[in-house]
C-alpha cells in the first residue's frame, strides 16, 4: 500500500487514483486465480 501511495501522480483526485489502482489489483488477482483454477481442472480432468 505504501508503495502505491508513493507512486500516485499529481492529479485532481489522488484518492480516486488510489481506489482505482486497488480495484485493478483486485481484478488482476481474481483473473490469476481463475486461470490457475482452470489449469488445475485441465490437469485433473484432461482436455
C-alpha positions, 0 to 999 in steps of 0.5 A: 500500500505504501508503495502505491501511495508513493507512486500516485501522480499529481492529479485532481483526485489522488484518492480516486487514483488510489481506489482505482489502482486497488480495484485493478489489483483486485481484478488482476488477482481474481483473473490469476486465480481463475486461470490457475483454477482452470489449469488445475481442472485441465490437469485433473480432468484432461482436455 
